[in-house]
Amino acid sequence: MQSFIFWVVVWAAGGVLLAFPNSASLLTQQLHVARVTDFYLILGLMFFSVITFLNSTSTKRTEKRVEELVRKIAIKKK
């Protein structure tokens, strides 16, 4: 349920930014970004970088748990 709420918020924020590009232009002026489209691109790259990092961390944690489980099963069978 938490992931659903997260994605609804992300998509809603994206929709608001696309519907009202003038609100994003205030941010782009303060951040010295030339165009609103560049700002959206930067936000997208940052977002997907974070998602990739979280996915990688989760995968490593799962691999570690599977490895520990396989070791326990191998020791019991021996």
N, C-alpha and C positions, 0 to 999 in steps of 0.2 A: 504494500500500500504506500509506503514511503517513497519508493521509486516512482510510482505513478504520480504522486503529488509533485515530486521534484520535476518530472518531465512536463507536467501541466504548467508549472510556474515558468520553466524555461521557454516553452512554446508561447505562453501568454506574453512574456517579456519581449520575445522576438517579434510577436505580432504588434505589440504596442510601439516598439521601435520602428517597425516598418510603416505602421499607420501614421505615426507622427514623427517624421524625420527631422523636423525643426527642433524637437526636444533633444535629439542626439547631436544636433549641430552646436548646441551650447557646450556640450562635453568636448566635441572635437576642437572647438576654438580654444578651450582651456588647456587641452592636451597637445595643442599645436599639430593636429592631424589635418592634412590637406582636405580630404573629402570624407563625407559620411560613409561612403562605401568602403574606404580604407579602414575606417573605424570598425565597421561591421566585420571586415575580414580579420582584423586584429583580435576582436572579441571571439570570433569563431575559432581561430587558431589557439587562443588561450584556453577556451572551453574544451576543445578536443584534446589538448595537451594534458589537462587535468583529468579528463575522463580516461585517457590512455594510461596515465600514471596509476589511477585508482584500479583500473582493470588489471594492470600488471601486478600490482601489490596483492590483489585478491587472488590472482592465479598462482603467485608464488606461495601464498599462505595455504592454498588448497593443495599444491604439489607437496608441501612439507607435511601436511596432515596425511596425505595418501602414502607418502614414503614411510612415515611412522607406523601407520596401520599395516603396511606390507611387511615391515620388519617384525612387528609383533606377531603376525600370522606365521611368518617364516620361522621365528624362534619357537613358537608353540608346536609347529609340525616337526621340528627337528627333535 
